[in-house]
C-alpha cells in the first residue's frame, strides 16, 4: 500500500464521461442512454457510425457476473481464451485480431501494457456502471493498440442522498465474494453539484484444480465529480487491485507444480477537467496513470529442480487535451486534440532449467506525442458522418499516421445503414524491443498495422420492440511480429514478417417480448487466414501460410433471456456456443496442431426481493449458476475450465 499512496500524489488519471446509461435499480438515475467511446462525443446509439455494444451494470448485477471477461462472452465476434480457471491468464480476440489489438480503458485511462497486451483475469465488474465495446479501428482517437476495437469501462456515480450497498455470496470451489459500496451526491438543481462513489470488495476461490489453485483479489474503486458552475467540471477516478494466483500447471497445461504462484497489484488513476468557453467551444484536459507491479515465484518442487523468479514494474502516464468546436447551427462538431504519453518498464528474471542457470533484465522507456482531428457532421436530417486523422510520433519507431471515416443513416422507416473504413496500429512490446538474455530484443521493429472496413444494415419492427441487423467486416493485418531463432533475418530476435486477414459477418436480433421479458440473439461467422507466413515453419509456428489464426472460432453464437418478475425479482439466462478452433499442443517440441471441439455453455442469474426490507431499503437473495449443464470444455488446449458453479448470496441497499 505504500506504493499506492506514493502514486496517488504525482498522478491523477483521466476519466470518465458522466454516467449516462439507463438504469434499472433504485440507486441510479433514469436518463436517455448514449454512447461516447466511438467518437468521444455523446450520441444516440442509433446514430453511431460504428459497431458498438453496451452492457449495463444492471444487467451484470442481475446475472451475478463478477468478471469482465465473462461479461464479454455475449459480444459479437469476441472470443475468450483462459489458461485454466479463476485467475488464469485471460485473453480477448475481437473480430479475429490478435489479443493485443484491443485497447482497454477504465474511465478513459488506458490500462494495456506497452505493446497492447492485457490480462483480463483480474478485471472485475465491481462498481461498474456500464461497459462499451467498440468493434473496429479506433487509433485516430486512442492511439496505439486500438486495432480491432476498444473496451471502455465506466465506474458508477453517486446521486442525491447517500446509499450503502452490501453484498456477499459463496458456493462451488470454495468461492466467496463480498463487497461494500457508498454512493451519494448533492440534490439536483441550481448551484454547485457534486457526487461520489466508493466501493471495496474481496474475491477468493480454491480453484478448479486439485491442488495449488487458490486465487484471491482485493478491489477498491471510486469516482468523484464536482461542478462549481455550469461551465466547469472536474472528475476524479481510482481503481486499485491486488491479487495472488496459485497455479499447478506449466505453460503447456500439464499439472505438476505444488508451489508456483503469481502476484501483483495495479493502480489506475484519472483526472479530467472540462471548461465550456461558450455554447460553441469547450476544452477537456485529462491526465492518466496506470502502474502495475508483480511477478512470478516458482521455487523447485524437489531438490535440484527447476527455478523461476520474475518481477515486472510497468507504468504508463499520459496527458490529453482536446477542443470541441460546435457549429452554431448544431450541424457539426470539430475536435482538435494533442496527446503525450510515456511508457516505462523495469523487468528482471532469473532461474535454472535442467541445471542451467539464466538471468535476464532490462529497464526501458519510450515516449510518444500525437496530434489528431475529427469532424462529426449531422447537416442532413437522420445522417451522421464522421472523419478523422491522427499522427503519432514515437521516439522508438518514428511517425505513424492513421485515419477513420464512417457514416450512419437512420431512415424514418426504422432502417439504419452504416459503413466505415479506417486504419490502426499496435506498437511492439517492451520485451520485443528490449529483452536480453537468450532472446534479444529488436529496437528497429515497426508497429503492426491494419486496414479495416465494415458495412451494416439494421431494421426495427413493431415500434422498435424487435430489431434485427447484419454487419459485414474485413481486416488486413500487416507487419505482424514473429520470433526467429535463425540468423538470416534479424537473428535470435523478433522481426516484422507475417501478414493475415480476418473477415466475417455478424447477425444480431433483440426483442422486447413484453414489459417484463426481453431476448437477444447474436451469430458470428469468422474466417481468418495467414497470408504471409512467419519464420517458424514447423507445426509449432503461429503463422502458417493459408491456415487460420489460433483460438478464433469460425462459428459462434449467443442468446440471452432477461425476465423481470413483477417487482419480485429477476431471472436471466445466457447461452454461449463456441465452435471449433485451431490451437497448439505445446507439450511436445515442436508443438502439434490440434483442434479444440465446440461447446455450448449455459449460465443463469437470479434475484429474489425480500419484501420485509422494503421500508428500510432494498434487499434481495442472489443466485448465479455458471455452466449449468456441467459441460467439459477447453478455451486453451490442455487447460481445464470450470464445471458447474453455483453461487448464492444476499445484497442489501440502505
SVG drawing of the C-alpha trace seen along z (x, -y; Angstrom):
<svg xmlns="http://www.w3.org/2000/svg" viewBox="-46 -32 70 66">
<polyline fill="none" stroke="black" stroke-width="0.4" points="0.0,0.0 3.0,-2.4 3.3,-2.4 -0.4,-3.1 -0.1,-6.2 3.0,-7.4 1.4,-7.0 -1.6,-8.9 0.3,-12.2 2.1,-12.7 -0.5,-11.3 -4.3,-11.6 -5.8,-9.9 -8.2,-10.9 -11.6,-10.0 -14.9,-9.4 -17.6,-10.7 -20.6,-11.2 -22.8,-8.3 -25.4,-8.3 -26.5,-4.7 -30.1,-3.8 -30.5,-2.1 -32.9,0.4 -32.2,0.1 -33.4,-2.3 -30.0,-3.9 -29.5,-5.2 -30.9,-8.0 -33.1,-7.3 -31.7,-9.1 -31.5,-8.6 -28.8,-6.1 -25.9,-7.4 -22.6,-6.1 -19.4,-8.0 -16.5,-5.7 -16.9,-5.6 -16.5,-9.4 -15.8,-10.8 -19.0,-12.8 -22.3,-11.5 -24.5,-10.1 -27.8,-8.2 -26.8,-4.5 -28.9,-4.5 -26.7,-7.3 -23.2,-6.0 -21.3,-5.4 -19.6,-2.3 -20.4,1.1 -20.9,0.7 -22.3,3.0 -23.3,1.7 -23.5,3.9 -25.1,2.1 -24.2,2.6 -27.8,3.5 -27.5,6.5 -24.3,7.6 -25.8,7.5 -28.9,9.4 -26.8,12.2 -24.3,12.1 -21.3,11.7 -18.2,10.6 -15.6,11.0 -15.4,8.6 -14.2,11.5 -17.4,13.3 -19.4,10.2 -17.9,10.0 -18.9,13.6 -22.1,12.3 -20.4,9.7 -20.4,10.4 -17.0,11.6 -15.5,11.8 -13.5,14.9 -12.1,15.5 -9.1,17.8 -8.2,18.6 -5.4,20.8 -7.3,22.7 -9.9,21.3 -10.2,18.2 -7.0,16.2 -5.5,17.9 -4.2,15.6 -7.2,14.5 -7.0,13.0 -9.7,11.5 -9.7,11.9 -12.0,9.4 -13.1,9.8 -10.2,12.2 -7.4,9.8 -4.6,10.6 -5.3,10.3 -3.0,7.2 -5.2,5.5 -7.9,4.3 -7.5,1.1 -8.8,1.3 -9.8,-1.8 -11.1,-2.3 -12.9,-5.6 -10.8,-6.9 -7.5,-5.6 -5.6,-3.1 -4.5,-0.1 -2.9,2.1 0.8,2.9 3.1,1.2 2.5,3.2 -1.2,3.8 -1.1,6.9 -3.8,7.1 -4.7,9.9 -8.5,9.8 -8.1,12.4 -8.1,9.7 -10.5,7.2 -13.8,7.4 -17.2,5.8 -17.1,4.2 -18.8,0.7 -19.3,0.7 -22.0,-1.5 -21.6,-0.1 -19.1,1.4 -19.0,0.0 -17.4,2.3 -16.4,0.6 -15.6,3.0 -13.3,1.7 -10.2,-0.5 -10.0,-3.5 -6.4,-4.6 -7.5,-8.1 -8.9,-8.8 -7.0,-6.4 -3.6,-5.9 -1.7,-2.6 -3.4,0.8 -7.0,-0.2 -6.7,2.0 -9.7,4.4 -11.6,2.4 -11.9,0.6 -13.3,1.9 -14.2,-1.1 -15.4,-0.6 -17.3,-3.3 -17.5,-3.5 -20.8,-4.1 -21.6,-7.6 -23.5,-8.7 -26.7,-10.7 -28.6,-12.6 -28.9,-11.1 -26.1,-8.7 -26.9,-5.0 -24.9,-2.0 -24.9,1.4 -23.5,4.6 -23.4,8.0 -21.9,11.4 -22.1,14.8 -20.4,18.2 -20.5,21.6 -18.7,24.1 -14.9,24.4 -14.8,22.6 -15.6,19.4 -16.6,16.3 -17.3,12.7 -18.0,9.8 -18.4,6.0 -19.5,2.8 -20.2,-0.5 -21.2,-4.0 -22.7,-6.5 -24.2,-9.9 -24.2,-13.5 -25.9,-16.9 -29.5,-17.2 -30.1,-18.1 -30.9,-21.7 -29.1,-25.0 -25.7,-25.8 -22.7,-23.7 -23.1,-20.0 -21.0,-17.1 -21.3,-13.3 -19.1,-10.4 -18.9,-6.7 -16.5,-4.4 -16.5,-0.6 -14.4,2.2 -14.6,5.9 -12.9,9.2 -12.9,12.2 -11.4,15.7 -11.7,19.3 -9.8,22.5 -9.8,23.0 -10.8,25.9 -7.6,28.0 -7.0,30.4 -4.0,28.6 -2.2,25.2 -5.0,23.3 -6.1,20.7 -6.9,17.2 -7.6,14.1 -8.2,10.5 -9.0,7.2 -10.5,4.3 -11.0,0.6 -12.7,-1.7 -14.1,-5.2 -15.4,-8.1 -15.9,-11.7 -17.2,-14.7 -17.5,-18.4 -19.1,-21.1 -18.9,-24.6 -20.9,-26.1 -22.5,-25.3 -19.2,-25.9 -16.7,-23.9 -16.5,-20.3 -13.8,-18.1 -13.9,-14.3 -11.5,-12.0 -11.3,-8.3 -9.5,-5.5 -9.2,-1.7 -6.8,0.4 -6.4,4.2 -4.1,6.7 -4.2,10.4 -2.4,13.7 -2.9,16.7 -1.5,20.1 -1.3,22.4 -0.3,26.1 0.2,26.1 3.2,25.5 3.0,23.4 1.6,26.5 -1.2,27.1 0.3,30.1 -0.4,30.4 2.9,30.8 3.7,27.8 2.8,27.5 4.2,24.1 4.1,21.8 2.2,18.5 1.9,15.1 1.1,11.9 0.7,8.3 -1.1,5.0 -2.4,2.3 -3.4,-1.3 -5.3,-3.3 -5.8,-7.0 -7.6,-9.6 -8.4,-13.2 -10.5,-15.2 -11.2,-18.9 -13.7,-20.4 -14.4,-24.0 -17.0,-25.5 -15.9,-28.8 -19.3,-29.3 -22.0,-27.3 -19.7,-26.6 -16.3,-25.9 -15.4,-23.5 -12.0,-22.3 -11.3,-18.9 -7.9,-18.1 -7.2,-14.7 -4.3,-13.2 -3.9,-9.4 -1.7,-6.9 -1.6,-3.2 1.0,-1.3 1.4,2.5 3.9,4.3 4.2,8.0 5.8,11.2 6.1,15.0 7.6,17.2 8.3,20.8 10.6,22.5 11.9,26.0 9.4,28.7 12.3,31.1 16.0,30.7 17.8,29.7 14.5,29.0 13.8,26.0 13.6,22.5 12.0,19.4 11.6,15.9 10.4,12.7 9.5,9.2 8.0,6.5 7.2,2.9 5.3,1.3 4.0,-2.3 2.0,-4.4 1.4,-8.1 -0.4,-10.4 -1.9,-13.8 -4.6,-14.6 -6.2,-17.9 -8.9,-18.4 -11.0,-21.3 -14.6,-20.8 -15.9,-23.5 -19.6,-23.3 -21.3,-24.8 -23.8,-27.4 -26.4,-25.8 -25.8,-22.4 -24.8,-20.6 -21.2,-19.8 -18.6,-19.3 -14.9,-19.7 -12.4,-18.1 -8.8,-19.1 -6.5,-17.3 -3.0,-16.6 -1.6,-13.8 1.6,-13.0 2.4,-9.6 5.3,-8.0 5.8,-4.2 8.5,-2.6 9.2,1.0 11.7,2.5 11.8,6.3 14.1,8.9 14.0,12.7 16.3,15.5 16.2,19.2 17.6,22.5 16.3,25.1 17.7,28.7 20.6,27.4 21.5,24.5 21.1,21.1 19.9,18.0 19.2,14.3 17.6,11.5 17.0,7.9 16.2,4.6 14.9,1.2 13.5,-0.8 11.5,-4.0 9.8,-5.3 7.6,-8.4 5.2,-9.5 3.3,-12.5 0.3,-12.8 -2.0,-15.3 -5.5,-14.4 -8.6,-15.9 -12.1,-14.7 -15.2,-16.2 -18.7,-14.9 -21.3,-16.2 -25.1,-16.0 -26.0,-18.6 -28.6,-16.3 -31.5,-15.0 -31.0,-11.5 -27.5,-11.3 -24.4,-11.2 -20.9,-11.3 -17.5,-11.3 -14.0,-11.6 -10.7,-11.9 -6.9,-11.6 -4.0,-11.2 -0.2,-11.3 1.7,-9.6 5.4,-10.3 7.2,-7.7 10.8,-8.0 11.3,-4.3 9.7,-3.8 9.1,-7.3 5.9,-8.8 2.9,-6.8 -0.4,-8.1 -3.9,-6.7 -7.4,-7.7 -11.0,-6.7 -14.3,-7.7 -17.8,-6.5 -21.5,-7.3 -24.8,-6.2 -28.2,-6.9 -31.4,-6.4 -34.5,-6.3 -37.9,-7.2 -39.0,-3.6 -36.7,-2.2 -33.9,-1.2 -30.4,-2.1 -27.4,-1.9 -23.9,-2.1 -20.4,-1.9 -16.9,-2.8 -13.3,-2.4 -10.1,-3.0 -6.5,-2.1 -4.9,-1.4 -1.6,-0.3 -0.1,1.7 3.3,0.9 5.9,3.6 6.0,4.8 8.9,3.8 10.1,7.4 10.1,7.5 12.1,4.2 14.4,4.5 14.7,8.1 18.1,9.5 19.4,13.0 18.9,15.9 16.2,13.9 17.4,10.4 15.0,7.5 15.0,5.7 14.9,1.9 14.2,1.4 10.8,3.1 8.0,1.3 4.4,1.2 2.0,3.8 -0.9,2.2 -4.2,2.9 -6.7,1.6 -10.4,2.4 -13.9,1.8 -17.4,2.7 -20.9,2.3 -24.2,2.9 -27.9,2.7 -30.4,2.8 -34.2,2.8 -36.7,2.0 -40.1,3.7 -43.2,3.5 -42.5,-0.1 -38.8,0.8 -39.8,3.8 -37.9,6.0 -34.6,5.1 -32.5,7.3 -29.2,6.4 -26.3,7.8 -22.7,6.5 -20.0,7.4 -16.4,6.7 -12.9,7.3 -9.5,6.6 -6.0,6.8 -3.1,7.2 0.5,6.3 4.0,6.3 3.0,8.9 5.9,9.6 7.3,13.1 10.4,14.6 13.2,16.2 15.9,18.4 17.9,18.1 20.5,15.6 19.4,14.8 16.6,12.3 17.3,10.5 19.0,13.3 17.6,14.8 15.1,11.9 11.8,10.5 11.0,9.2 8.1,7.8 7.2,10.6 3.7,12.1 0.5,10.9 -3.1,12.1 -6.7,11.2 -9.9,11.7 -13.3,11.2 -16.8,12.2 -20.4,11.5 -22.3,10.7 -26.1,11.2 -27.9,9.7 -31.5,9.5 -33.1,8.0 -36.7,8.3 -38.9,6.7 -41.3,9.6 -43.2,7.9 -42.5,5.2 -41.1,8.0 -39.3,10.1 -36.6,9.3 -34.4,11.5 -31.4,11.2 -29.5,13.4 -26.2,13.0 -24.4,15.2 -20.9,14.7 -19.1,16.4 -15.4,15.6 -12.8,16.5 -9.1,15.9 -6.2,16.7 -2.4,16.2 -1.4,14.5 2.4,14.3 3.9,17.0 6.0,16.4 9.6,17.7 8.6,21.0 7.5,23.4 7.2,26.3 3.9,27.4 4.5,25.2 4.6,22.0 1.9,19.4 1.6,18.1 1.3,21.0 0.5,19.9 -3.1,20.4 -4.0,21.6 -6.4,19.9 -5.2,17.9 -5.4,19.9 -8.1,19.8 -10.6,17.9 -13.8,19.9 -15.1,19.9 -18.7,20.1 -20.1,18.7 -23.5,17.6 -25.1,16.4 -28.6,15.9 -30.0,14.3 -33.3,14.0 -34.0,11.4 -37.2,11.6 -38.4,9.1 -40.7,10.9 -43.3,8.3 -41.2,6.4 -40.4,9.7 -37.0,10.2 -35.2,11.2 -34.4,14.3 -31.8,14.3 -30.4,17.0 -27.5,16.9 -26.4,19.4 -22.9,19.3 -21.9,21.5 -18.2,21.6 -17.3,23.6 -14.2,25.5 -10.9,23.6 -7.3,24.3 -4.8,24.5 -1.4,25.9 -0.3,28.7 2.8,27.3 3.6,30.5 6.0,31.5 8.6,29.7 7.8,28.6 4.2,28.1 1.5,30.1 -1.6,28.8 -4.8,29.6 -8.5,28.7 -10.5,27.7 -14.0,29.1 -17.1,26.9 -19.2,26.5 -22.4,24.9 -22.4,23.2 -25.5,22.2 -25.4,19.6 -28.3,18.5 -28.7,15.5 -31.5,14.5 -32.6,12.3 -35.5,12.6 -36.6,9.4 -37.2,9.6 -40.3,7.6 -39.7,7.3 -36.9,4.8 -38.9,2.6 -39.4,-0.1 -35.7,-0.5 -34.2,0.2 -33.7,2.9 -32.7,6.5 -32.5,9.5 -31.3,13.1 -28.9,13.6 -28.2,16.7 -25.5,17.3 -25.1,20.6 -22.3,20.9 -22.1,23.8 -25.5,25.2 -25.1,28.4 -21.6,29.1 -20.2,29.3 -16.5,30.1 -14.6,27.7 -11.3,26.0 -10.6,22.5 -6.9,23.2 -5.7,26.7 -4.9,28.9 -6.1,26.3 -9.3,27.0 -12.3,24.8 -14.7,24.5 -17.5,27.1 -20.9,26.3 -20.5,23.4 -23.3,22.4 -23.1,19.2 -25.8,17.9 -25.9,14.8 -27.6,11.7 -27.5,8.0 -28.7,5.1 -29.1,1.4 -29.9,-1.1"/>
</svg>
